[in-house]
Amino acid sequence: MARNRIQFQKGYSLVQFIDEYVSEEKCTEALFRWRWPNGFVCPRCEHTGHCRHQSRWS
């Protein structure tokens, strides 16, 4: 299995990881920034608005 480049960063300790991603909200924000570094833009219509759903099934 390939090593995760985020998980195995040199000089990035478990304590630092926990400090940075202490809550689900912080993890979600980081994933959003990584996925859309220049902000969200719809690939179909290029609209920049978005919303976040609490759950897919509600």
Backbone as JSON, one array per atom type, in Angstrom:
{
  "sequence": "MARNRIQFQKGYSLVQFIDEYVSEEKCTEALFRWRWPNGFVCPRCEHTGHCRHQSRWS",
  "N": [[0.84, -1.18, 0.0], [0.5, 2.22, -0.78], [2.26, 4.91, 0.79], [0.78, 7.45, 2.7], [1.22, 10.77, 1.87], [0.63, 12.98, 3.42], [0.21, 11.94, 5.97], [2.73, 10.9, 6.59], [4.63, 13.01, 6.79], [7.82, 14.47, 7.08], [9.04, 15.57, 10.17], [6.57, 16.17, 11.22], [4.72, 15.7, 13.84], [2.64, 13.44, 15.82], [1.44, 14.83, 17.89], [1.45, 17.46, 16.87], [-0.25, 17.07, 14.69], [-2.67, 16.38, 16.0], [-3.11, 18.77, 17.39], [-3.56, 20.51, 15.25], [-5.76, 19.42, 13.89], [-7.93, 19.11, 15.69], [-10.7, 18.98, 15.87], [-13.71, 17.85, 14.17], [-14.72, 19.85, 12.59], [-12.45, 21.45, 12.01], [-10.99, 19.61, 10.5], [-12.72, 19.3, 8.32], [-12.66, 21.9, 7.24], [-9.95, 22.0, 6.45], [-9.87, 19.94, 4.51], [-11.62, 21.05, 2.62], [-10.14, 23.3, 1.82], [-7.9, 22.0, 0.67], [-9.1, 20.58, -1.41], [-10.3, 22.59, -2.96], [-8.31, 24.87, -3.57], [-8.36, 27.48, -4.57], [-10.8, 28.38, -3.87], [-14.24, 27.34, -4.08], [-15.53, 26.35, -7.23], [-18.01, 25.61, -9.46], [-17.72, 22.87, -11.63], [-19.35, 22.57, -13.81], [-21.05, 24.86, -14.27], [-19.56, 26.98, -13.43], [-20.26, 28.48, -11.23], [-19.75, 30.15, -8.12], [-20.91, 29.9, -5.68], [-21.88, 27.97, -2.82], [-23.1, 25.36, -0.63], [-23.14, 23.7, 2.52], [-24.07, 20.52, 3.47], [-25.6, 18.97, 6.26], [-26.02, 16.25, 6.37], [-26.05, 13.66, 3.95], [-28.31, 12.17, 3.78], [-30.49, 13.39, 4.95]],
  "CA": [[0.0, 0.0, 0.0], [1.26, 3.46, -0.86], [2.28, 5.72, 2.01], [0.07, 8.72, 2.61], [2.23, 11.82, 1.99], [0.26, 13.87, 4.52], [0.4, 11.21, 7.22], [4.13, 10.63, 6.86], [5.48, 14.17, 6.56], [8.96, 14.56, 7.98], [8.96, 16.65, 11.12], [5.17, 16.42, 11.58], [4.46, 14.72, 14.89], [1.26, 13.14, 16.17], [0.97, 15.94, 18.73], [1.16, 18.57, 15.96], [-1.44, 16.69, 13.93], [-3.83, 16.5, 16.88], [-3.32, 20.2, 17.64], [-4.07, 21.16, 14.04], [-7.04, 18.84, 13.47], [-8.52, 18.68, 16.95], [-12.14, 18.78, 15.75], [-14.19, 17.49, 12.85], [-14.86, 21.11, 11.85], [-11.13, 21.83, 11.5], [-10.67, 18.66, 9.44], [-13.56, 19.64, 7.17], [-12.11, 23.12, 6.66], [-8.7, 21.66, 5.78], [-10.2, 19.19, 3.3], [-12.19, 22.0, 1.66], [-9.02, 24.1, 1.27], [-7.08, 21.14, -0.18], [-9.87, 20.21, -2.6], [-10.52, 23.79, -3.75], [-7.35, 25.86, -3.04], [-8.71, 28.83, -5.03], [-12.22, 28.53, -3.6], [-15.1, 26.44, -4.86], [-16.1, 26.76, -8.52], [-18.71, 24.47, -10.06], [-17.09, 22.5, -12.9], [-20.33, 22.6, -14.89], [-21.55, 26.2, -14.61], [-18.58, 27.92, -12.9], [-20.82, 29.26, -10.13], [-18.85, 30.08, -6.97], [-21.68, 29.7, -4.45], [-21.98, 26.58, -2.37], [-23.67, 25.16, 0.7], [-22.68, 22.46, 3.14], [-25.17, 19.75, 4.04], [-25.3, 18.26, 7.5], [-26.0, 14.82, 6.04], [-26.57, 13.35, 2.62], [-29.55, 11.4, 3.89], [-31.56, 14.08, 5.66]],
  "C": [[0.88, 1.24, 0.0], [1.17, 4.23, 0.45], [1.58, 7.05, 1.75], [1.06, 9.84, 2.83], [1.9, 12.82, 3.08], [0.58, 13.19, 5.86], [1.87, 11.04, 7.57], [5.05, 11.8, 6.5], [6.64, 14.16, 7.55], [8.78, 15.76, 8.89], [7.55, 16.99, 11.57], [4.76, 15.34, 12.58], [2.97, 14.5, 15.11], [0.66, 14.28, 17.0], [0.62, 17.15, 17.85], [-0.1, 18.3, 15.15], [-2.7, 16.87, 14.77], [-4.13, 17.96, 17.19], [-3.98, 20.89, 16.45], [-5.46, 20.69, 13.66], [-7.8, 18.29, 14.67], [-10.03, 18.4, 16.83], [-12.51, 18.39, 14.32], [-14.34, 18.74, 11.98], [-13.53, 21.55, 11.25], [-10.69, 20.89, 10.38], [-11.44, 18.99, 8.17], [-13.03, 20.88, 6.47], [-10.83, 22.84, 5.88], [-8.96, 20.9, 4.48], [-10.78, 20.1, 2.22], [-11.09, 22.83, 1.01], [-8.15, 23.27, 0.34], [-7.78, 20.83, -1.49], [-10.04, 21.4, -3.54], [-9.6, 24.9, -3.24], [-7.65, 27.3, -3.46], [-10.18, 29.14, -4.77], [-13.03, 27.63, -4.51], [-15.58, 27.11, -6.14], [-16.73, 25.51, -9.13], [-18.07, 24.13, -11.4], [-18.05, 22.58, -14.07], [-20.72, 24.02, -15.29], [-20.64, 27.33, -14.13], [-19.13, 28.87, -11.84], [-19.93, 29.08, -8.9], [-19.59, 29.9, -5.64], [-21.73, 28.23, -4.08], [-22.7, 26.54, -1.02], [-23.12, 23.83, 1.23], [-23.86, 21.78, 3.8], [-24.71, 19.05, 5.31], [-25.14, 16.77, 7.22], [-26.54, 14.63, 4.63], [-27.97, 12.79, 2.69], [-30.66, 12.13, 4.62], [-32.33, 15.01, 4.76]]
}
